[in-house]
Amino acid sequence: MTRPLRSGNFFPAAAIFLLAMGVSSCANFTDVKTFATLSFKATEHEALSRDYIAAMDRRKQYQPPEYHAELEAQKTRREAQQASLDLLQQTIADYMQGLAGLTTGEIRTYDKSLKDLSASLNKATLLTSGEKEAVGALSTLLARAVTATYRQNEIKNLIRDGNEPLQDIIKATRKIVTKGIGADLQVESTLVTRYYDNFMLAPDNPPEPVAMALAREARADALGRVDARLRSVQAYDDVLEKIAHGHRFLHEHTGMIGNDELSKQFSPYIDELRYAYRHFVEVAR
């Protein structure tokens, strides 16, 4: 015989469920979602590392043939180093995608196993042990967070616990971008200038106005391309800096997350990131 529902047992449970749903639905995660989505889009950029490798082929036209074997060797080393930058960028992107998913409840399964992560870390030969630990820590936190059922608490926990490894990863990425790729482009600019100056200022060159004009034009075009690449690197570094600043603010104000009062104080950080991202897209074309 089927027993009737006992209202004394049903309604308290339902009230608790509805109260929990009400708290979650009333929470406002719009600003966190906007920041995380922008950060995700801005971080996924492989062109810098590809161009860093291609620079070795470009240099062959500005350096004598006896240097070409060394340039090929450097290209091989850079191809191995690319795994380090790719891992850093992907870790930031995965974190931001996971954070954005938590704000909407549309959680995508974080399906990277520890075995896969370990293999990626082994390939990242350019990273220090501390930087690898930061990647592992942030990936572990993300894997735990996306299984959460109560979003507001888990968003706060992820931002609180994830800030330190995220800051370390962003710092490592900026180091490669500025001191590796950016510095290399400055060397390339010097090589281009020297190549054309040696040609145009050679004492045994006959006075050929047309040839000199063409050389000056070629020199300006080559330097312009290098400068454009350098501006792209600087713009990307600015994006990373804005992501770091924005996340640090969230970390310092986790108590405000989910409340409308966060919007007014956090909006300038979102605006700065949006402007930096737009500028990067413009100069990277």
Stockholm file with secondary structure:
# STOCKHOLM 1.0

chainA/1-285         MTRPLRSGNFFPAAAIFLLAMGVSSCANFTDVKTFATLSFKATEHEALSRDYIAAMDRRKQYQPPEYHAELEAQKTRREAQQASLDLLQQTIADYMQGLAGLTTGEIRTYDKSLKDLSASLNKATLLTSGEKEAVGALSTLLARAVTATYRQNEIKNLIRDGNEPLQDIIKATRKIVTKGIGADLQVESTLVTRYYDNFMLAPDNPPEPVAMALAREARADALGRVDARLRSVQAYDDVLEKIAHGHRFLHEHTGMIGNDELSKQFSPYIDELRYAYRHFVEVAR
#=GR chainA/1-285 SS CCCCCCHHHHHHHHHHHHHHHHHHHHCBCHHHHHHHHHHHHHHCCCHHHHHHHHHHHHHTTTSCGGGHHHHHHHHHHHHHHHHHHHHHHHHHHHHHHHHHHHHHTCCCCCCCCHHHHHHHHHHCTTSCHHHHHHHHHHHHHHHHHTTCSCHHHHHHHHHHHHHHHHHHHHHHHHHIIIIIIIHHHHHHHHHHHHHHHHHHSCTTCCCCHHHHHHHHHHHHHHHHHHHHHHHHHHHHHHHHHHHHHHHHHHHHTGGGTBSTHHHHHHHHHHHHHHHHHHHHHHHTC
#=GC SS_cons         CCCCCCHHHHHHHHHHHHHHHHHHHHCBCHHHHHHHHHHHHHHCCCHHHHHHHHHHHHHTTTSCGGGHHHHHHHHHHHHHHHHHHHHHHHHHHHHHHHHHHHHHTCCCCCCCCHHHHHHHHHHCTTSCHHHHHHHHHHHHHHHHHTTCSCHHHHHHHHHHHHHHHHHHHHHHHHHIIIIIIIHHHHHHHHHHHHHHHHHHSCTTCCCCHHHHHHHHHHHHHHHHHHHHHHHHHHHHHHHHHHHHHHHHHHHHTGGGTBSTHHHHHHHHHHHHHHHHHHHHHHHTC
//
